[in-house]
């Protein structure tokens, strides 16, 4: 599930709103260990992508 999530996020990364929406869905459904992996991936992925710098990795964000 984590690999599919990363692939989806990569595909929608052109649109910060869509990226945020997909990220929120992932946060709600992934297991704890998958969330830890996704968090590390997220930090690395958004580096050098100014359009995604305001996206937060948090379940409380809407």
FIMAR-550039 format. One record per residue (C-alpha): residue in three letters; x, y, z. Coordinates in Angstrom, 3 decimals, padded with zeros to 6 digits, always signed. Example, Ala and Ser with C-alpha at 12.3 -4.5 7.8 and 13.67 -1.06 7.14 Angstrom:
# FIMAR-550039
{ALA,{+012.300,-004.500,+007.800}}
{SER,{+013.670,-001.060,+007.140}}
//
This chain:
# FIMAR-550039
{UNK,{+000.000,+000.000,+000.000}}
{UNK,{+002.835,+002.402,+000.789}}
{UNK,{+004.382,+002.075,-002.684}}
{UNK,{+001.054,+002.742,-004.358}}
{UNK,{+000.583,+005.788,-002.134}}
{UNK,{+003.985,+007.191,-003.077}}
{UNK,{+003.288,+006.618,-006.766}}
{UNK,{-000.064,+008.399,-006.501}}
{UNK,{+001.502,+011.333,-004.667}}
{UNK,{+004.233,+011.616,-007.290}}
{UNK,{+001.616,+011.689,-010.059}}
{UNK,{-000.433,+014.471,-008.434}}
{UNK,{+002.503,+016.547,-007.186}}
{UNK,{+001.863,+019.144,-009.912}}
{UNK,{-001.196,+020.323,-007.921}}
{UNK,{-000.598,+021.202,-004.242}}
{UNK,{-004.307,+020.952,-003.350}}
{UNK,{-004.651,+017.510,-004.908}}
{UNK,{-001.359,+016.413,-003.374}}
{UNK,{-002.574,+017.538,+000.069}}
{UNK,{-005.863,+015.719,-000.400}}
{UNK,{-004.167,+012.456,-001.386}}
{UNK,{-001.667,+012.814,+001.454}}
{UNK,{-004.482,+013.263,+003.969}}
{UNK,{-006.215,+010.127,+002.666}}
{UNK,{-002.976,+008.190,+003.029}}
{UNK,{-002.390,+009.428,+006.577}}
{UNK,{-005.849,+008.239,+007.590}}
{UNK,{-005.469,+004.728,+006.164}}
{UNK,{-001.831,+003.691,+006.454}}
{UNK,{-000.402,+001.703,+009.352}}
{UNK,{+001.955,+003.340,+011.856}}
{UNK,{+005.121,+001.857,+010.355}}
{UNK,{+003.950,+002.892,+006.872}}
{UNK,{+003.309,+006.425,+008.125}}
{UNK,{+006.863,+006.639,+009.423}}
{UNK,{+008.185,+005.556,+006.026}}
{UNK,{+005.872,+007.990,+004.248}}
{UNK,{+006.971,+010.863,+006.489}}
{UNK,{+010.623,+010.287,+005.580}}
{UNK,{+009.727,+009.984,+001.893}}
{UNK,{+007.604,+013.169,+002.098}}
{UNK,{+010.408,+015.296,+003.541}}
{UNK,{+012.799,+014.128,+000.837}}
{UNK,{+010.237,+014.386,-001.968}}
{UNK,{+009.187,+018.001,-001.360}}
{UNK,{+012.777,+019.252,-001.334}}
{UNK,{+013.307,+021.314,-004.451}}
{UNK,{+009.588,+021.525,-005.175}}
{UNK,{+008.553,+025.051,-004.204}}
{UNK,{+004.894,+024.391,-005.064}}
{UNK,{+004.747,+021.782,-002.278}}
{UNK,{+006.583,+023.681,+000.454}}
{UNK,{+003.334,+024.726,+002.168}}
{UNK,{+001.941,+021.177,+002.294}}
{UNK,{+001.910,+019.822,+005.850}}
{UNK,{+002.266,+016.179,+006.870}}
{UNK,{-000.525,+016.158,+009.430}}
{UNK,{-003.829,+014.374,+009.867}}
{UNK,{-005.355,+017.522,+011.355}}
{UNK,{-004.855,+019.574,+008.177}}
{UNK,{-007.779,+019.870,+005.776}}
//
